[in-house]
Amino acid sequence: MLYWFFVKVFGPIARHRLGPTATGLNNVPRTGGGIIAANHLAVIDDALIPITCPRMVHFMGKAEYFEGKGLKGKFKKWWFTSVGVFPVDRSGGSKSLGALEHAREIIEDGHLFGIHIEGTRSPDGRMYKGHTGVARLALETGCPIIPTAIIGTDKLQPIGTSIPKKGRTQVMYGKPIEVQKKAADEITHEDLRSLTDRVSAAIQAMSGQEYVDEYAQKVKEQLKAAKAAEEAEGKAE
């Protein structure tokens, strides 16, 4: 795995471009498994955590990143695999279980697993309702959750842009939330929702974002439908 090679070689370039300031690094456990649970504002969020976190962080990536054809597709698959990213089918249900099982193995082997609790990028800079996968992993493994706030990346890389502008960003690693391990069949929906909301609240308190008690993916679908309807109306006129 070439994770640290890329961090050392490309890290200085990313730091020069993104200007990250990291706080709370002492909150990242020096050893043992754990979950870095962060908000999600831009694609470059996944570069900020590796170049600021003192330990390697494994991430999930869209399955499409690993399914491309030709030389470009092979390169993308090699790149993401080399930097500790593994594929997840985001359609949910049983198709996502394999990725969650792999994440559990990473944690139980004593490594850090990183995940964006909202499940997708915020469509408007606000923080959206968290998915419960983070809570389930923590409860089943008994590992701590490190709430992590990413600030400013949406200003450098607005939705629809590929190359980020030069500027300043911030990554805040919050105090770990200790979790008591529970048997899978003893974990209730209330357990999952309560812990998830606690993590989201900790992130929101650091990031200062406005909170929306709705899933970001649902809002994105509503915005997409509204845009399609508007375009159809325009063509009909």
N, C-alpha and C positions, 0 to 999 in steps of 0.2 A: 504494500500500500504506500502511495506517494504523498500522503496527507501532509506530513511535516515538510517535505520537499517543496510542495506548492505554497505552503504557508510562509516558509522562509524566503522563497524566490519571488513570489508574486505579492506577498504580504506588504512589503514596503511600497510597492506601486499602489496597492489598494488603500493603504493608510494615507499616502500622499493625496490621493484623489478624494477619499471619503472623510478624511480628517476625524477618525473616531476617538472619543474620549471614553475610557472604560472606568467604571466605579464599582465597588463592591466585590472585587476579585477575591477577597478573603472569604466571601460567602460560597465560593465554589469549592466543594470538598476536594481535598488533595488526593484522596484515594476512594475506591469503592464506586458502586453504581449510583447513578442519579439521573434526574431528568431536568434538562434546561428547557423550561416552558416559556416561550416568548410570544409577543404580539407580532403582527405581520403587516408591514406597510409597503414593502417593495421587494423586487427580486434580489437586490443587493443585500437584503437582511442576512441571507445565507452566507455572505462573505464576511460580514461584520463579526459574527460570533466566532468563527474559526480564528480570525486575526486578533481577537481580543481575549478569548478564553485561554487560560494557561494549560488546559488539557484538551485532548482530542475529543471532538463531538461528532457522533454519528447522526446522520439525518435520513429521513425518508425523502424520496423524490417521485414526481409523477412517473407512472409506468411508461408514458410516451417518450420520456427521455432515454429509455433503454431499448426502444423498439424501432428506432430509425433505420432506414435502409442505406446501403452504399457506404462510401468512405466517411461521409459526415456522420451518419448514424452510428457507425462503429466507433468513431472518435468520441462522440458524446457519451456512449456507453462506457468506454474506457475511462474517460475523464471523471464521470460521476462515481464510478466504482472506485477509482484511485483515491478520491478525496472522502471516502467513507459514506457515500450516499447509496441507499438501496431502494429498489422500486416498490411503489404501492399503487394499487388500483383504487382510485378515489371514488369509484361508483358505490363503495360501501358494502355492507353486509358481509357475506362469506368471502367475497373477493378481496377484502381488506385484512382478513384474519391472518394470512400468511405473513404480512408485513408486521402486524402487531406481535406475532409470535417471535419474529426475528428481533424486534425491538426488545422484547422481554429477555431474550438470550443475551443481547448486548449488555443490558443492565445487570443481569445475574452473573455475567462474566466480569463485572467490576468496572464497566466503562460508562461514559456519559452518552445519553441519548437526547438529541435536540428535536423539538417539535413546536410548531406554531399552533397554539391552542385554539385559534379561531378557524383553523382548517384551510384557510385561503386568505389572500391579501384583502385588506380593507378597501372597499370601493371608494371611500371618501375621507380617510384619515381618522375616522372614529373607531373605537374598539367594540367588537361584536361578541356575542355570546360564545362561550367556550364549548368545545366538544369534550365529551367525557372520556375519551381514550386515554388522556394523560392520567386522569384519576384512577382508571382501571389498572393501568400498568403500575402505578405507584402502590396501590392497595394490594395487588397480587404479588409484588416483589418486596414491599416494605422499604422502598428506597425514598430518599428525600426528593422534593421538587424544588428547584431553584427558579423562582419567578424572575423573568428577565424582560426588561423594557428596552425597546429599540426606539430611538427618537431621531427624527429628521430625515430618514431615508426617503420618505415620500416627496420631500421637497427637492431632493437631488435626482430622483428618478420617478417622475410622475407616471401614472398609468399610461401605457402606450409608447413609452420611450425605452430604448435599449441601452444607450450609453449614458451613464449618470453624469450629472454636472459635478464640478468640483465644489466642495463645501465642507460643512462640519456636521458630524453625527455624534450620537451618544449611545452607549450600551450600559445599562444599569443592572447589575446582578444583585437581586434581593436576598434577604435572609431566607435560608432553606426552610421549607415547610416539612417537618418530620411526619412521616406516615407510618402507622402501625399496620403490619402485614395481616391480611385476612384471607381465609380460604375463599376461592372463587365462588363457591356456592353460598357463601354467607354475605357476599357483597350485594347491597340493595341499590335500587335506583336513587334513593335518597342519599346514600353514601357517596355515590358518583357525582350527583348534582351539587351536593354541598361542598365537596372538596374542589370540584371544578370551579365553582363560583368563588371560592376562597382564593384560588390561584389567580383567577381573572381580576379579582378586586386588588390583589397585591400588585399585579402588573399595572393596572389602571392608575393606582395610587402613585406609582413612580413615573409613568408616562404622561399623566395629566390629560389623557384623551377623554373625550365625551364617551360614555358607555351606552350601547344600544342593546337591549335585551332581545335580540333576534339574531339568527344565524346569518353570517355575511353571505354565504352562498345563496340563501333564499333572496336576500336583497339584490344580489347581482342578477339573479334570474328575473326578478321583477323589473329591474332597470332595463335588461335586455329585451323583455317583452314590450315594455313601454316604448322603447326606441323603435322596435320593429313595427309596432302599431302606428307610430308617428310617421315612419317612412312610407308605410302602406297608404296612409291617409294622404300623404303628400303626392304620391303617384296617382291616386284616384282623382285628385283635383284637376 
